[in-house]
Amino acid sequence: MIVECIPVSPMGANCYVVGCEETKEAAVIDPGGDVEKILRYLKDKGLTLLYIIDTHGHIDHISGNDELREATGAKLMIHELDAGMLTNAQHNLSALMGFETKFKPADQLLTEGDTVEIGNVKLEVVHTPGHTRGGISLTTEGAVFTGDTLFNGSIGRTDFPGGDYDAIIKSITTKILTLPDDTAVYPGHMGNSSVAYERKYNPFLR
């Protein structure tokens, strides 16, 4: 499996390219901007982009959606409960930041248990609400992409519309910390971690 983190947007969101070594098919998780950097990496590695997956609908994770989709023809996916955020500047927080931006609707709505296949790589959709109502994490063998649900030593904010502190703690403890200890955690901001590290050291989870 190919995993490349590309920091994007002024807010330092982590965009991930996940690809299959054998077929050279790929998905991009959370294209929050700097689409030219993403396209350059795909071209340099000879990867064909099949899917764009938003872990949630906030502007710093979706701002490159339309440009990347137009450039590649990839199918855009988001959880059904966050789908409306794409087309609503208040809900995706772009209005709060002073620039109202709306995006085209998703091509496919995701729900708990869906699987996105990229060649020999399978990404399973895990509904992890709390940061937003439709926040998701994506699990695959040895790794989990947590969006803004779980960070290295921290958790996602729950003070935005749709946020719920009790829900995010439940999501993390019942759906992420139950993964094997050596599972790599790839968060939506900051550096990587592991399930074992977060279980032991994350102050929000003790």
C-alpha positions, 0 to 999 in steps of 0.5 A, spaced: 500 500 500 502 507 498 500 512 503 503 519 502 501 525 506 501 532 503 499 538 507 494 542 504 491 549 506 493 554 510 490 550 516 495 545 515 490 539 514 493 532 512 491 530 505 492 523 504 494 519 497 492 512 498 494 507 492 495 500 490 502 498 488 500 493 483 495 496 480 497 504 481 490 505 482 489 511 488 484 514 492 485 521 495 482 523 502 481 530 504 483 534 498 483 541 502 487 545 497 493 545 493 490 541 488 496 542 484 501 538 489 496 533 489 496 532 481 503 533 481 504 527 486 499 522 482 503 524 476 510 523 478 508 516 481 504 514 475 497 513 479 490 513 477 485 517 481 479 513 482 476 516 488 476 522 492 473 521 500 472 526 504 472 524 512 467 530 513 465 536 510 469 542 513 472 547 508 479 545 510 478 538 508 474 539 502 476 545 498 480 542 493 474 537 491 471 540 485 478 542 482 481 535 483 474 531 481 474 536 474 482 534 473 481 527 474 474 524 473 474 521 480 468 520 484 467 524 490 464 520 496 462 523 503 458 520 509 450 521 508 450 525 514 455 530 512 453 531 504 449 537 505 455 541 508 458 541 501 453 545 498 452 550 504 457 555 506 454 556 513 455 548 515 462 547 511 464 553 515 467 557 509 462 563 511 465 563 518 472 564 515 469 570 511 469 566 504 462 563 502 464 557 498 459 551 496 461 545 492 458 540 487 454 534 491 458 528 492 457 522 487 456 517 492 454 517 499 457 513 504 455 509 510 457 505 516 460 498 513 461 501 506 468 498 502 472 502 497 476 498 493 483 501 490 486 495 486 488 490 492 487 495 497 480 496 501 478 502 505 472 500 510 468 506 512 467 507 519 462 512 522 465 516 527 461 522 529 462 527 534 467 532 530 461 532 525 455 528 525 457 524 519 464 524 520 468 518 518 474 514 519 477 509 514 480 503 516 485 498 512 490 493 514 495 496 519 492 503 518 486 508 520 485 514 517 481 518 522 480 525 519 478 530 525 476 525 530 483 523 533 489 526 533 496 525 536 495 526 543 488 530 542 481 529 539 477 533 534 473 540 536 466 539 538 464 546 539 462 547 531 455 545 529 454 538 529 459 537 534 458 532 540 463 531 545 460 525 548 459 522 541 466 523 539 469 520 545 464 514 544 467 513 537 474 513 539 473 508 544 469 503 541 471 504 534 478 506 533 481 504 540 479 497 539 483 496 533 490 492 534 495 496 538 500 497 532 495 500 527 498 506 524 493 512 526 493 517 520 490 524 522 487 530 519 492 534 522 499 534 526 503 528 525 502 520 525 501 516 531 498 509 533 492 506 537 497 503 542 500 510 543 493 514 543 490 509 548 496 510 553 498 517 552 492 521 550 489 525 555 482 525 553 482 518 553 484 516 560 
